Amino acid sequence: MKRLIPLLLFPVLTLADPGAVTQYLINESASLMDIGILRTELRLSQSVASFKKAYEESSGVKIVSLETAVIYDYKDDTLNIEIRPLVLDPENAEQGCKNLQTASQGWLRGVIPNLFDHTGYHASNRPENLPEQVAERTVVYCMAQTYPRRNNIVTVRMYLNSEKISVMRHGDDN
C-alpha cells in the first residue's frame, strides 16, 4: 500500500498551469455584442425551417439548404445578418429573397434588437433607445446561390428599419 501512495499523487503533481492563450480566454470578458451575436445566431438557426418554407412558398424555388450567419462589420459599423439559400432553380431566386425579407422583417425588427441587451434589468448607463439604435445598424442580406456549383445569383439587401430593398445580381463568373 505504501508504494501506491506516491503513484496516486503523481497525476496531481503533474497538472500543468493554463497556457498564455488559455489564460487570455479565461480572463477576457464577453461583451453585449458577443452575447447578442450568439443569441441572434441561435434564434436564426431555430428559424431556418420557417425561412425555408417562406422562401419556397413565395418563389416556387426548391431550397437544397439554408444557412444563416451574423457578422459585425467594424468598418461600416453594421450588424450583418446573412440568410443564404442554396437553390436548384435560379430563375425566381431574386423574388424569393425579396419575399423572404419582406415576410421576416417584422419578426426580425421585433426580436433582433432586444437580443443585444441585458436580461432582466437595464444598466444605468444604457442608451435610452438602444433597440432602435441596434435596428438602425442592422442589415439583412439574402444571398441566393445555385446548387451544386454554389455560384452567387443574387444578393438582396435591406436595412432592418427600412422598407427599401436593394438588389445586386451576379454573373456566372462570380
VMD Tcl script that draws the C-alpha trace (Angstrom):
set ca {
  {0.00 0.00 0.00}
  {2.87 2.37 0.83}
  {4.12 2.00 -2.75}
  {0.74 3.05 -4.20}
  {0.50 6.40 -2.40}
  {3.27 8.08 -4.46}
  {1.70 6.75 -7.65}
  {-1.72 8.15 -6.72}
  {-0.23 11.58 -6.03}
  {1.76 11.67 -9.25}
  {-1.10 12.83 -11.57}
  {-1.95 15.69 -9.19}
  {1.64 16.86 -9.11}
  {1.99 16.89 -12.90}
  {-1.01 19.11 -13.74}
  {0.04 22.00 -15.96}
  {-0.98 25.60 -15.50}
  {-3.11 27.14 -18.25}
  {-1.00 28.43 -21.11}
  {-0.96 32.08 -22.21}
  {-3.74 31.61 -24.77}
  {-5.96 29.72 -22.32}
  {-5.31 32.32 -19.60}
  {-6.24 35.11 -22.02}
  {-9.50 33.35 -22.93}
  {-10.34 32.78 -19.27}
  {-9.74 36.43 -18.35}
  {-11.39 38.09 -21.37}
  {-14.94 39.31 -20.74}
  {-17.81 38.67 -23.13}
  {-19.44 41.90 -24.29}
  {-23.10 42.54 -25.03}
  {-22.06 42.50 -28.70}
  {-20.62 38.98 -28.30}
  {-23.67 37.76 -26.41}
  {-26.09 39.49 -28.80}
  {-24.44 37.89 -31.83}
  {-24.61 34.46 -30.17}
  {-28.27 34.98 -29.23}
  {-29.07 36.15 -32.77}
  {-27.31 33.15 -34.32}
  {-29.28 30.85 -32.03}
  {-32.62 32.49 -32.91}
  {-31.81 32.38 -36.64}
  {-30.80 28.72 -36.51}
  {-34.11 27.97 -34.78}
  {-35.93 29.82 -37.58}
  {-34.29 28.15 -40.58}
  {-37.29 25.90 -41.25}
  {-39.73 28.82 -41.33}
  {-37.36 30.90 -43.51}
  {-37.07 27.96 -45.90}
  {-40.84 27.49 -46.03}
  {-41.46 31.22 -46.64}
  {-38.86 31.28 -49.42}
  {-40.17 28.15 -51.19}
  {-43.84 29.13 -50.92}
  {-43.29 32.67 -52.15}
  {-40.97 31.89 -55.05}
  {-41.75 28.31 -56.04}
  {-38.00 27.64 -55.87}
  {-36.87 24.48 -54.06}
  {-34.14 25.11 -51.50}
  {-31.48 22.44 -51.01}
  {-30.30 24.06 -47.77}
  {-30.47 27.37 -45.99}
  {-27.71 28.75 -43.81}
  {-27.60 31.85 -41.63}
  {-24.77 33.92 -40.19}
  {-24.36 37.04 -38.08}
  {-21.28 39.20 -38.62}
  {-20.33 42.57 -37.20}
  {-18.60 44.82 -39.75}
  {-16.27 47.21 -37.89}
  {-15.59 49.30 -40.98}
  {-19.25 50.11 -41.65}
  {-20.45 49.75 -38.02}
  {-23.20 47.39 -39.14}
  {-24.56 44.14 -37.81}
  {-24.98 41.94 -40.89}
  {-27.49 39.11 -40.84}
  {-26.97 36.74 -43.76}
  {-29.60 34.31 -44.98}
  {-28.09 32.07 -47.66}
  {-30.46 29.78 -49.55}
  {-28.88 27.17 -51.82}
  {-31.35 26.76 -54.70}
  {-31.84 24.27 -57.54}
  {-33.57 26.70 -59.91}
  {-32.10 30.20 -60.06}
  {-35.00 31.61 -62.11}
  {-37.02 33.06 -59.21}
  {-34.23 33.43 -56.66}
  {-34.41 37.22 -56.57}
  {-38.14 37.26 -55.92}
  {-37.74 34.56 -53.29}
  {-35.16 36.67 -51.44}
  {-37.33 39.79 -51.64}
  {-40.38 37.92 -50.36}
  {-38.39 36.25 -47.59}
  {-37.04 39.57 -46.38}
  {-40.43 41.25 -46.52}
  {-42.06 38.34 -44.67}
  {-39.38 38.15 -41.97}
  {-38.77 41.87 -41.48}
  {-41.42 42.34 -38.78}
  {-40.17 39.36 -36.81}
  {-36.55 40.44 -37.17}
  {-37.40 44.02 -36.11}
  {-39.21 42.82 -33.02}
  {-36.68 40.23 -31.90}
  {-33.13 41.03 -33.00}
  {-32.52 44.47 -31.38}
  {-33.64 43.18 -27.97}
  {-31.10 40.34 -28.08}
  {-28.34 42.93 -27.62}
  {-29.38 43.93 -24.11}
  {-29.18 42.62 -20.56}
  {-31.86 40.16 -19.48}
  {-33.99 41.14 -16.51}
  {-32.53 44.60 -15.89}
  {-31.21 47.70 -17.62}
  {-27.82 49.13 -16.76}
  {-27.90 52.75 -15.60}
  {-25.66 53.83 -18.47}
  {-27.78 52.07 -21.13}
  {-28.70 54.33 -24.05}
  {-32.42 55.11 -23.83}
  {-33.19 53.99 -27.37}
  {-30.77 51.04 -27.58}
  {-33.08 48.68 -29.56}
  {-33.75 51.40 -32.16}
  {-30.04 52.10 -32.49}
  {-29.29 48.40 -32.96}
  {-32.03 48.19 -35.62}
  {-30.56 51.20 -37.46}
  {-27.22 49.37 -37.71}
  {-28.66 46.01 -38.76}
  {-28.57 44.96 -42.40}
  {-30.28 41.77 -43.62}
  {-28.80 40.06 -46.66}
  {-30.38 37.24 -48.62}
  {-27.68 35.72 -50.82}
  {-29.01 33.01 -53.09}
  {-26.56 30.52 -54.57}
  {-27.03 27.77 -57.14}
  {-26.71 24.10 -56.33}
  {-24.34 22.27 -56.82}
  {-21.83 24.90 -58.05}
  {-22.53 27.46 -55.30}
  {-22.34 30.39 -57.67}
  {-23.88 33.56 -56.32}
  {-27.01 34.50 -58.23}
  {-28.35 37.49 -56.38}
  {-27.83 39.44 -53.17}
  {-30.81 41.31 -51.77}
  {-30.01 43.85 -49.04}
  {-32.42 45.54 -46.64}
  {-31.82 47.67 -43.57}
  {-33.88 46.37 -40.69}
  {-35.55 49.71 -40.02}
  {-36.32 50.50 -43.68}
  {-38.67 49.23 -46.37}
  {-36.06 49.92 -49.06}
  {-34.54 46.84 -50.70}
  {-31.51 46.88 -52.97}
  {-30.57 44.10 -55.37}
  {-27.21 43.05 -56.76}
  {-27.26 40.40 -59.48}
  {-24.21 38.23 -60.02}
  {-22.95 36.61 -63.20}
  {-21.72 33.05 -63.59}
  {-18.11 34.21 -63.31}
  {-18.52 35.29 -59.65}
}
mol new
graphics top color blue
foreach p $ca { graphics top sphere $p radius 0.5 }
foreach p [lrange $ca 0 end-1] q [lrange $ca 1 end] { graphics top cylinder $p $q radius 0.2 }
display resetview
